[in-house]
Amino acid sequence: MVLLDETGRYAGIANPAAAFAEGIDPDQPVGTLATARETSLSPDMDIVAVMRSFDTFGGDELAVVGPDREVLGLLTENYVPRRYAEEVDKAQRELFGEV
């Protein structure tokens, strides 16, 4: 889940399962569970930069964040190569006149 700070800007990602894990104090602020506080994607990143960010972060999800740290969406690592392959296939079909 994407976390926002008090101004509505990106503050990190929290794993819901971690919030309910054994030994977690239910009274602690959810922000203490945040990961990827400084790691996010921007809408102008290319596929190589996006995949590099996932490799560096090591998580399955990263937030897409605008220039004012507003959250634009959430991207999963599994979705990126699948979507890229769909676009390559579409471009090839158009190139060969199949569309």
N, C-alpha and C positions, 0 to 999 in steps of 0.2 A: 504494500500500500504506500502511496506517495504521501509524505508529510509536508505540511505547510507551516511556516512560522506565523507569528501573530499579525504580520502584514499581508499574509496570503501568498508569500513567495516560497519557492522550493527550499525545503529544509532537510531532505534526505528521503530514504526509503526504509520502511520497516517491514519485516517479515511477520505476518499475523501469527504464524505458529510460534515464533519466538516470544511473542507477547503472552502466550499462555503456557509456556514451557514450565516444567517443574523448577521450583526455586526462584522464580521471578516474583519480585515484590509487586503485587497488584496496585499499590499506591504510588509507584514510581511514575514519573512523567513518560509518556510514550516516546518522547524525543530522545530519551536515553537509549532506546533500541535502534535509533537511526543509523543506517549505513549509507554509503554513497553521498555523504553530505557535500563533498566537493566534486563528485563525479556525476556528470549529466551529459546529455546529447544536445546539440543545437540543430535546428531545422535545416541548416545549410551544409551539414556534414555529408561527405560522400560515403559510399559503402565501406571503403577501406578504413576510414577513420572510425566509423561506427563499430565495425568488427574489432578494431584495435582497442576501442574503449571497453568493449565487453571482455576481451582477453585480459586487459589490465585490471579491470574491476573484479572479475571473477564471479560475478553474479549473473542471474538469469534475466533481470529486468533493469532497465535504466529509464529515467524520466527524460523527456524531451522538454527543454527549458528555453524560453525566449530571452531576449536581451535584458529584460527587466526582472529576470528570475521567475517569471510567471510560468506555471506548468502548462504545456501544450498537449501533453499526452504521455503515454507509457509504451515503451517498446520492449518486446521480449527477444532474447537472443535467437530463439527458434524461428521467429517470424521473419527475421532479416534475410537469411539466405533463401528461404522459400519465396518471399516476395520478389527478391532480386531475380531468381530463376524464372518466375512468371513474366517479369518485364523483359528479360532476354528472349524468352520464347515468343512473346508478343511482337517484339521488334523483328525477330527473324521471320515470322509469318507475314508481317507487313512487307518486309524486304523482298520476299519471294511471291508476293501477290496473293497470299492465301486468305487475306482478310478483306 
